[in-house]
Amino acid sequence: MPMRIGNRQDFQKISIRRAACRLFLLAVALLLSAAYLHAQEAHEFRFKYTEGERYRIVSTVQQDVRINGLYSHTATILNRAAIEVSDVRENDAHISAMYHTSEESTGHGQVYRWGEEYPTEFRRDAVGRFDIAPEYFMPVVRDVPIFPEEAIRPGHTWTHTGSEVHDFRRNFGLQEAFHFPIDVVYEYLGIEKLDDKELHQFSIRYNVFHQAPRQANIRNAYPMLITGFSDQILYWDDVRGRPHYYEETYAFIVHLTDGTVAQFSGEADGRVIETETLDRQAAVDDIRNLLEELNIDESNVQEDERGVTITLENVQFAADSAVLRDSERAKLDRLAEILRRYGEYDILVTGHTALAGTEAGRLQLSRERADSVAEYLLELGVRELDQILTRGFGADRPVADNATEAGRRRNRRVELTILEN
């Protein structure tokens, strides 16, 4: 018997019933959502400060660069900031910081090479407002986040003006910090769990359209118009009263006075890392004993302004190259045992050469040799990629006389600094 197909009125009745059912379910979902949001009590968000506290902010950026619409390159950038809080008052505190930017080495393996350093200091109040001198280049984003004075619930939105500041000295010859305003739109999204913590989540968005004033006495092309956007999610640690983690998507277009158009787009994320004070003298004594026990020859350890530095003299590479000899790999295997004991601290690997060849050649070789040591430590699992930096000085910092073979042996060295904070 053939199946009976209903007429048009039957279909209309079924459609009406289905639509009514969907509306009912939607209404229930909205009521439940509203009840959940209302159940989260209104909360007042404030920055909190503790005298003498120290922590680090570490972020990585994956950025594509296009010039006049054509792909130029991709950069992986590591940003680090060592923060110290002092002079805590009722409503604000003094922040001193050392910001450091590094770009991943693409010519020799995969490590981050030492970049620019930016010391800075400012005061910040409980809702997030900065009091900072205009000549500082860091931090790039200021007065973000700014919290409302009143308590808020999930779904609450507000706006506030912040600013971005950039260092255009090297690229465009602008000697002063380049400032432009940003109108930021915030939304409190509620509580989310991350890293086994209950954190408060915020959406932070802003668009940029900034026409820069003309610069007198600047011959190079410089930015005349900047447009773009930033879209961020911030995870707020309300127990500590500071950010815990953020992620960002962004794109900016910079129009230069000579008609060049540069586009920068990418993604970034960053987190706050708690740090403990390194007892430098105790570390020096401990490492000195371990160097002797592990039979690591031609080595020493000392305290310096950055932390504790282990020096390996007469490090052996293949002739005029950055290829480690097997004997040096064995030495680094033993040294790795020491470095793992201080795993909460980042490492700076610095290469030095004896006085031979050209200045440019020595500098490049010292950088590549530092990279080789860092890469081998990464292979050993001593640190993660974002916990090791490298730099080279060529023959600019000798510790002995380059006129003698004994002196040159000492100058061909690699230093590994356990960085405090």
NORJO-V762484 format. One line per field, one symbol per residue. burial: + if it has 9 or more other ideal C-beta (glycine too) atoms within 8 Angstrom, else -. A space follows every 10 residues. Layout:
burial=???
//
This chain:
burial=---------- +--+------ ---------- ------+--+ --+-+-+-+- ---+++++++ +++++++--- ----++++++ ++++++-+-- -+++++++++ +++++--+-- ++++---+-+ +++++-++-+ -+---+-++- -++++++--- -++--+---- +++++-++-- -+++--++-+ -+-+++++++ -+------++ ++++++-+-+ -+-----+-- -+++++++++ ++++++++-- ++++++++++ ++++++---+ ++++++++++ ++--+--+-+ --++-+++-+ +--+-+--+- +-+---++++ +++++-+--- -+-++--++- ++-++++++- -+--++++++ +++++----- -+++++++++ ++++++++-+ -++-+--+++ +++++--+-+ -+----++++ ++++++++++ +
//
